[in-house]
Amino acid sequence: MASATLDLSFLDRPAPALDPTALDSTLMATSTVPRGLDLKFTLATGTGDAAAFSLATTGTAKLGTPEARGASTGAGPRVKMHHGTTTLAFKYQGGVVVSVDSRASAGAYIASQSVKKVIEINPYLLGTMAGGAADCQFWQRELGRRCRLHELRNKERISVAAASKLLTNMVYSYKGMGLSMGTMVTGWDKHGPGLFYVDSDGQRLSSDLFSVGSGSTFAYGVLDAEYKFDMTREEALALGQRAIMHATHRDAYSGGVCNLYHVGPDGWEKISSTDVSELWYQKLATPAPRLI
């Protein structure tokens, strides 16, 4: 039985001299770094026959460059995400109202009408989803884990501002790598109600009112016309629901049901889940048409 041995004689050979002028002319002629190395390994067998094989060449494109995105060939991004939604949240004298739709769309295709776009981070913190569903769900669940670790280490609940800053720092580390996320982090802490907007570029804003998504312009139209800080609880909840109803009526990428939440000193509570079509016909004071 012949035994295979590895031929290491090349280690005793002197390294070939490189001609810098030839290398420079090659680089100037191609204007690019060589795309890979053509390496060959030789295995000497007991019979004296040599079997050679080559390693596959690899490209030199780096993540984030036009070549990696396919721009050099005009192909564009390999995955072009189409998404739409309507989410909103605002502070008033009694706490925070959070109202969202439930439609998931992929371009002109309605993928789902029952997406839960409010993520319950802990009993005092809520997050909303806009953009890529997977990105929002993953990072806000990770935020919930880190908020729990903060409670265990410091023996107190994390503030809304600190929670939003944690999320900002996490997603900023992946800036330019394809995340798609526009979320609101809201809740109640020892300073009172808090509301922050955080997106996948690491932007973090604080305000009394936000709306995010493809239908946000329609929601802002209703909110700007009717929002007051000194509303009662009933008025605030009705405004949040009404803004989502109008946005879903005008925006084809929003729809489904309106999920309504309220955040107060004792934490958040879910108020209702109402079909936006029913809300629209209630507004018109006409019965909904029968579906055949």
Order of alpha helices (4+ residues) and beta strands (2+ residues): beta-alpha-beta-beta-alpha-beta-beta-beta-beta-beta-beta-alpha-alpha-beta-beta-beta-beta-alpha-alpha-beta-beta-alpha
